Amino acid sequence: MKRQIEIFTAGCPVCEPVVQQIKNLICENCKLTIYNLTEQHEDKACMDKIKQYNIHRLPSVVVNGELLACCKNNRISKDDLIAAGIGQG
């Protein structure tokens, strides 16, 4: 059974080295799908997958339907912003 690898990227200088590293590592047992969020996707499949995997940062890597631990991060909350002093005189 092939290992399903999904990369979610913005196609930026931060994301591209991760994409390249994965491309260099994959083998014949890997099936790679790259979702570049800067490209328009008429079917919105990548946005559905972002919600499904609870992705809040890019790049993110999913293997066999599981978001890698290194890619998990809480989204920025209003409380985090206020705690950093944003919006305070």
GUKOLKE-497856 format. One line per 4 residues: number of its first residue (from 1); their letters; for each residue x, y, z of C-alpha. Coordinates in Angstrom, 3 decimals. Layout:
% GUKOLKE-497856
NUM> A> X,Y,Z ~ ...
This chain:
% GUKOLKE-497856
1> MKRQ> 0.000,0.000,0.000 ~ 1.363,3.401,-0.978 ~ 2.048,6.021,1.674 ~ -0.162,9.058,0.985
5> IEIF> 1.748,12.312,1.481 ~ -0.003,15.678,1.229 ~ 1.872,18.964,1.417 ~ 0.026,22.229,2.026
9> TAGC> 2.102,25.198,0.874 ~ 1.859,28.870,0.015 ~ 4.612,28.520,-2.596 ~ 6.785,30.938,-0.633
13> PVCE> 10.515,30.887,0.263 ~ 9.669,29.368,3.664 ~ 7.557,26.549,2.189 ~ 9.609,25.636,-0.868
17> PVVQ> 12.600,24.099,0.982 ~ 10.195,21.772,2.815 ~ 8.532,20.779,-0.450 ~ 11.929,20.121,-2.038
21> QIKN> 13.136,18.118,0.962 ~ 10.088,15.860,0.763 ~ 10.508,15.462,-2.999 ~ 14.104,14.358,-2.366
25> LICE> 13.007,11.799,0.252 ~ 10.021,10.117,-1.413 ~ 10.286,6.620,-2.811 ~ 8.174,4.396,-5.056
29> NCKL> 5.965,3.577,-2.044 ~ 4.957,7.236,-1.700 ~ 2.170,9.097,-3.486 ~ 2.710,12.856,-3.244
33> TIYN> 0.017,15.506,-3.562 ~ 0.918,19.188,-3.252 ~ -1.752,21.771,-2.445 ~ -0.520,25.277,-3.238
37> LTEQ> -2.977,27.611,-1.549 ~ -1.952,30.571,-3.687 ~ -3.418,28.850,-6.723 ~ -7.143,28.990,-7.291
41> HEDK> -8.848,25.630,-6.839 ~ -12.323,25.582,-8.311 ~ -13.341,22.421,-6.484 ~ -12.159,23.788,-3.092
45> ACMD> -10.806,20.321,-2.178 ~ -7.689,21.776,-0.561 ~ -9.735,24.103,1.656 ~ -11.903,21.170,2.752
49> KIKQ> -8.768,19.210,3.599 ~ -7.313,22.140,5.562 ~ -10.434,22.126,7.728 ~ -10.444,18.334,7.981
53> YNIH> -6.818,18.214,9.168 ~ -7.175,21.344,11.339 ~ -4.245,23.071,9.628 ~ -3.378,26.552,10.898
57> RLPS> 0.126,27.066,9.531 ~ 2.074,26.505,6.348 ~ 3.859,24.506,5.253 ~ 2.068,21.498,6.688
61> VVVN> 2.573,17.837,5.896 ~ -0.012,15.060,6.232 ~ 0.979,11.390,5.948 ~ -1.744,8.767,5.581
65> GELL> -4.380,11.229,6.791 ~ -2.444,12.319,9.899 ~ -1.057,15.842,10.325 ~ 2.572,15.478,11.404
69> ACCK> 3.273,16.578,14.978 ~ 5.825,19.113,13.738 ~ 3.047,20.862,11.798 ~ 0.523,21.168,14.614
73> NNRI> 0.081,24.582,16.100 ~ -2.749,26.458,17.684 ~ -4.223,29.273,15.671 ~ -3.563,32.827,16.766
77> SKDD> -6.292,33.973,19.104 ~ -7.521,37.425,20.024 ~ -6.235,36.794,23.564 ~ -2.738,36.059,22.195
81> LIAA> -2.765,39.339,20.289 ~ -3.945,41.343,23.288 ~ -1.356,39.648,25.514 ~ 1.321,40.813,23.029
85> GIGQ> 0.129,44.397,23.482 ~ -1.670,44.771,20.167 ~ -4.506,47.259,20.371 ~ -3.355,48.741,23.661
89> G> -2.322,52.382,23.913
